[in-house]
Amino acid sequence: MSWSEKVSIRIARKLIPAESTFTVGQVSHGIELFLLYILTITSIIICSFIFGFLNEALILSLSYFLYRNFTGGVHLQNSLSCFIVGNLLVLLISYFASILSFGHNTALVVFLLFLFSFLINLRYAPAEHTYNRVSDKIKRRNKKIVIFLLFFGCALSQILIYSEYKQFALSISFSVTLQALLLHPFAFRLVKRLENLFTRKG
């Protein structure tokens, strides 16, 4: 059991009243996600500030977490590994968003990235949660929300490009692309194979 799980369970046991219909596992999972989100955002802010791409990192992170909140996606079983890999991905992609330049083709690149993300989300969103099964009604609602957010994000990105904030537009489009890639079944298969490989080696 990871440190975040232990801390979350302790907090959950203190918070849940005797008459509550929620289990310790359900509440502790929510607490653990909240703790990891806080740690993730804090570390991303510090690292991106030091290396000079704070704005891109903040925009990409907020956009990514917003979309992922409605779609789910692959994650590592070990919370520490998930924390490290997730932060490295966000920081690396934010860095590329801050330095890449597509010139007059930026609007087209952003549109194609959103189109790719739209097609993946249309087919696979939302991912089934292994820890909490949700109803078909909630799934349909979440899919509608994320499709709307994709259209909104694409429109906002084009406005940002027109307003000469191309790096911000790239940050948003890269965030939805990352979210879509982690939603695709290939990502689930890849992570499962890697975890099985490291488990055997361990």
Disulfide bonds with the S-S distance in Angstrom:
none
